[in-house]
Amino acid sequence: MAFDLSKILTKQRRRSILTAILTPFSWIYGAVVWCRNALFDIGLFRQESFDVPVVSVGNITMGGTGKTPHVEYIVEALCRRYNIAVLSRGYKRATSGFILATDSLTPRDLGDEPYQIYQKFNGVITLAVCESRRKGIKELLRINPDISLIVLDDAFQHRWIKPKVNIVLVDYNHPPFNDKLLPLGTLREPAHRLIKADMVVVTKCPTDITPIAIRTMKQNLDLFPSTELFFSNIRYGDPVPVFPVPNPELSRLSWLLSTDTVLCVTGIANPRPLVRYLRQFAATVKVMHYDDHHYFTRNDFNDIFSIFDQLEGKRKFILTTEKDAVRIVSNAYFPPTKRDCIYYVPIRVGFLEQDGPDFVTVLTRRIDERDDTELPDVGHL
């Protein structure tokens, strides 16, 4: 016989019980992370450096902090100055080992986020995926010796490589100083590991963030004086058809009317910012959410369009994210008769203005610094 604990325990009591259960596992996880970092800090595990500067873009929490749009921002800003290669693990890809991106590959071969970056900068950068970042870098440099800058996607925990610049992203809405280690919280590393960052970016900031909120965030992060701190937010673009259509019906979200209905379909870590944004417009917004990096099946599309067809509205559209779009456009199960109703909403990173040099200026300066001017790597146990 099943018991519904919600009927006999308060929400606070259920949370206390869950905390008590998960806390020992969080301690064990923290001990393993501490030991691993200590082995690197005392030199028993050795980091490898390369003649080509390496920029690592990562985070210390699970979930989306905006790594892909920030990697794209860096590539777009620096691609005229450097011959850039992007290396990613290729999370949830169906392949293994080193894979160099080519036009014949799909999101299943590379992973949806690397595939998105490759499609956006095809012909401008070299992109590859590999579980071993050391092997990946060596293969990239062997294939293309002209590479002058390597950007590592999601590599803050991958300490076998010593990057020239370590960039760590922190979600404004889920700061690490209010979080706990997995599985009790979402921290992949203790919050004090931010001392290993050369640059920290507080992402997903509200457009109306106040100077007081910025000062409070700076104080709570408690970074080294040498660590540069920046604040960024997500800026949405005009909707783009997922499939090529001759005359798109929806070119501006502001064209949506109160008689229109939007079905927001996502497979990302946190769809709430997009949903909030869509609800600023006149149309009715319904939501279907799947797990992050979800590959849609035939049954998924049957469910989606069963709901979509039942929605009321003079005009009806499906809106999704750019990351979802790269998985949908190559999906054979998507019904061809519905291709003209689905759009994705592109996002771009914007940095908030602050006193002092901007993000790209600081990043370029750190990349171009001579190695002999760098401070020694002092461990923090």
N, C-alpha and C positions, 0 to 999 in steps of 0.2 A: 504494500500500500504506500503510495507516494504522499509526502507531506509538503504543503506549501508553506515554507518558512516565512514568507512575507506576511502571513496571517497571524503569526505568533511572535514575530520579532520585529522591532522597529528598524527603520533604515539605518540608523546610527549603530544599533546593535549588530546588524548583519555586517556592516562595514568593519566593526571592531573584530568580529570573528574572522573575517577574511584577512584582515591585517595580521592577526595573530598566526594564522596558518601560513601566510606568505613570508613573514619576516625572517624565519630561519633560512628559507631558500634565498632570500635577498642577501643575507649575511654570507652564505656559501658562495653565491655568485660574486659578491664583492671581494671575498678572499681570493678567489681564482684570478679576478682581474688585477688585484693588488700584486699578487705573486708574479703574474706575467709582466706587468709594468716594471716591477722591481728588477726582474732579470734583464730587461732592456736597460734600465737606468744604471745598473752596476756593470753592464758590459758583457754579461754572459750570453745574452742574445744580442747580436750585433746588427746594427742598421747599415744598409748599403747606400752609398751616395753615387751620383752619376755626374758626368761632365756637363750634361744638359740640365738646366734648371727645371725642377719639378715643383708644381703648385698642387697642393692637396686641398680639396674642398670636401668637408665632412661635417659631422655633427656628433653630439654625445648622447642623443636621445633616439628612441625608436619613433617612427612616424615621419610624416613629411614636414621638413623644415624649408623646403624649396631649393634643394641641391641642384636639380636639373636646370631651372631657369637661371640660377646664379652661374652655373657652368656656361650656359649659353651667353649670358651677359659678358663673362670674361672672354670667351672666344670672340664674340663680336667686337669687343673693345680692343683686343690685342692682335687680331689676325693679320693686320697690315704691318705690324711691327715684328712679329715672330712667325716662324713656320711651326704651327701648333699641331700636336697630337693629343687626342683625348683617350684615356684608358679607363675602362670601367670593369667591374666584376661581371656585369651582365646578369643582374638578379632575375631569377625565374626564367632564364632562357632554357631551351630544350637541348642545347649543345654543351660541350665542355672543352676545356683547354683554350689555347690562343686562337682567336678568330679575328681576322682583319675584315673590316666592313667593306662590302662591295654592293653594287646595285642589285645583284641577284639574290641577296639575303633578305630575310623577313624579320619582324619583331621576335618571332620564336627563336631565331638563330642568334640574335644579339641581345635580346631583352628590349622591352618597350622604350625605356628612357634612352639608352645608347642609340637605338634606331631612330628615335625622334631627333636627337642631336645630329646624327649623320645625315638624315634627310634635309635638315635645315641648313647644314653647312657643307653639303656634298660638293667636292671640288675645291674647298677652301682648307679643310683640315684632313688629317689622317686619324681614323678612329679604329680602335680594337677593343676586344673584351678578353679578359683572362682572369682566372681565379687567383693566380700568383702574379702580383703586381711586378715583382722583380723579373720574372720570366717575360711578362708582357712588355716591360720597358726595353729589355734587351732585344726582343724580337722586333719591336717598332724601330729601334735604332739600326738594327741590321737591315731591315727592309727599306728604311728611308733615313740615310745618314744625314740628310739636310734638316731634320727636325731640330728646332732650336728652343722649344718649350713644350713640356709635357704637363697636361692637366689631369690629375687623378680624381675620379668621381667617387665619393664616399670612401675615403681612405684614411680617416683620422685614426681608426683603430688598427690599421694595417701598418705596424711600426717597423716592419722589416726594411722599409725604405725611409731614408731621411730626406724629407722634402726641403727645398730651398725656402718655400713659404707655406705655412700651415694656416689655412683659413677654416674657421669653425663657425657654423651657422647655429643660431639660437632662436627658437620660436618665441616671439614677444608674448604670445598667449599662454605658453607653457615654459616659463623660464626654469633653468636647471636648479636654481637655489630653492625652488618650491617643490622639487621632485625627489624621488627616491630611486635606488637601483632596482633593476629588474629582479624578480617579476612583481615586486611590490609597487614599483613605479615604472617609468619609461627610460630611465638613465642607463645607457650602455657603459658609461664611465662615471666615476665620481665627479661631482661638479668642479672640484679643485683641479682636475686635469686640464681645465681651460688655460692653465698657466703654460701649457705646451703650445698654445696658439700664438701665431704672430699677428693675426688679424681676426677679430670676432665681428660677425655681422648679426645684428638682431633683426630677424626677418618678420614679415607679415605684420608690420606696424600699422596701426590705424592712420588714416589720412589726417585725422585731427589730433594726433599725438601732441601733448603739451610739453613745454620745456621741463616742467616739474617731473613728468613721467620719464623723460630721458635721463634726468639727473638721478632719479631713484633707481632706474635700471643700471646705470653706471656704478652706483654705490653698491648695489646688491651683487653685481657680478664680481666686483672686487678684483679686477684684473691687474697684472703687472703694469707699471707705468709705460713700459716699452711696447705693450700690446695695443695696437690700433683698434678702436671701436667705431663701428658704423651702424647705421639704421637704414633698413630698406623696407619697401612694401611691394605688393603685387598690384599690377595695373592691367586691367582686362582690355582686350582689343575688340574689334567688331567681329561678329560671327562669320565663320568661314565654312562653306560646304565641305563635309567629309568626303563626298564623292563629287567629281566634276559635274556641274550642271550648267546649262547654257544661260539661264536667267534666274539667278538666285532670288527667292521671294523675300528673304530676310537678310538685308545688308546692314542694318543697324538695330540694336536691341531697343533703341528709343522708338522704333517704328512699331513695336508691339502695342496692341490695343487691349482694352479691358475685356473684349470679347474673344481674345486669343488665349490659348492654353499651351504651356510648355511642360514637357516631360524631361526632367533633368536626370540623365543616366550616367552614373560614374562608377569607376573602379579604381579609386585613389584612396590614400590614407585618410584624408580629411576633406570631405566635400562641403562642409558647412560654409566656408568663406564664399565659394562659388554660389551656393544656394542663396545666401544672404544678398549677394550682389544681384542675382537674377530677380529677387523679390523686390528690388527697388523699382522695377519697371511695371507697366500696367497689367501685364498678362497674369493669369493664374499659373502658379508653378507647382507641379507635382514632382516627387523625387523617387527614384529607384537607385539604391546604392549596393554595390558589390565590393568584395574585398579588394585591397590594393593589388595592382598588377593582374587583375582577373582577366582570363581569356574567355571570351563569351562563346557559349555553346549554342547548338541549334535550339535546345530547350530554353535557354536564356532569351534568345530573340523571340521565340514563340510567346514567352511570358511578357516580354516588353511590349510587343505589338498587340497582344491581347488586351493589355491595359491601355495602350495608346489608342486603340480603336474605340474603346469605350469612353474615352474622355470627351467632355463637351467642349465646344469652342468653335467659333466661326473659322478660325485657322488654328492648326495644331502643328507644333514643331517638337523635335527631339534635340536637346542641347547636351553636349558632353564636353570633356576636356581634351586638350591636344594630345595628352598621353594616351587616353582611351581611343582617340581617333586613329592613331597609328596601328592599334590592334584591330580596330573595326574595319578599316579600309581594305585590309588584306584578308579579311575573314570571309570564307566562302559561304558561310551560313546566313550572312545578312541578306534579306530578301531584296532582289533588284527593284521591285516595284515601290520600295520605300526609300530609295536613295535620295530622292529630292527633298525629303523632310528633315534630314539630320544634319546638324551643324556642330562645329566645335568652337569654343571660346578661347582664343589664344591669350596667353599671359606673358607679361614682360616684367622685369625687375626695375624698380626705380629707387634711387638712393636719396634719402632725405638730406637737405642741405645742412651743413654744419660748419663751424669755424675750423679753419685749417684746410689742408689739401684733400682732394676728393679720393674716392676709393681707387680709381684706376691709377691716379698719380702715385699713391702710396704703394700699390701693388707693383707697378712698373719699377719704382725705385728699389723695392726689396728684391725683385727678380734680378736686377742689374747690379746689385751690390757685390763687391768682391768677396770671395769666401773668407779671406783672411781678416775681414772686418766683422765677421759674425761672432757672436758671443759663444762661449763653450756651452755644450749641452749639459746643464746641471740637473741631476735627478731630483725628483720630489717623491719621497716614499710615503 
